Amino acid sequence: MIIALVMGFLIGFFGSIPVAGPVAAIILRSAIAGRIREARAIALGSAFAESLYACMAFWGMSAAMARFPVLVPISRVAGAVIVGAIGLHFAFAKKKEPAATLGDSPTDPSEKVGQRRRGAILGLTITALNPTLIATWTAAVTVLHSTGIVPETSTSSIPFALGAFAGIVVWLTLLVSLVQRFRERVSSGTLDRVVRGTGWVLIAIGLTLSVRTLVKLL
């Protein structure tokens, strides 16, 4: 079980390093705007949903997808719509000045709690509806099983998922800390261009997913 925990942590940590996904883009934008608590809450919500994918992949998610093939195009369409919508929001959002401090501006405790709650729900929802994670974790678990390092037992799925959760949280928290540290060294105009550029990239990803799904359906 310890080995499953460690392997889950390593896959979760290093698999989260690419920052091209929608969740990473949202976390970056929140951190750039100085909403550090919100960024960390998004990371926690996203890590929770992704760890569930890791657990299900260990149990044999690919078999479930093969039994119910209609889930594949549905998840792809949902993912394309979400990614595209986030991209539009980023690309055409009104320019806002970053917060004056590196921390969060709200001083009302209830407002801080609400900010964290919204962030956690946002991260959880976007990750849960991301179709690429199904294939990603299934492939990762398949490779892991082929090595024989972790036994293919149901009892190993829980520590594997917990390790994946920890690895994802550690990397995303580190990412937020890096942005928080270097944020003031970059001009607000540059940060705004980065956010808008990220939006156009997400729009392109959403369109690509939509076209690929349409081609496969036809």
Secondary structure as UniProt FT lines:
FT   HELIX           2..15
FT   HELIX           22..32
FT   TURN            33..34
FT   HELIX           36..59
FT   HELIX           61..67
FT   TURN            69..70
FT   HELIX           71..92
FT   HELIX           109..128
FT   HELIX           132..147
FT   HELIX           154..156
FT   HELIX           157..182
FT   HELIX           183..185
FT   HELIX           188..217
//
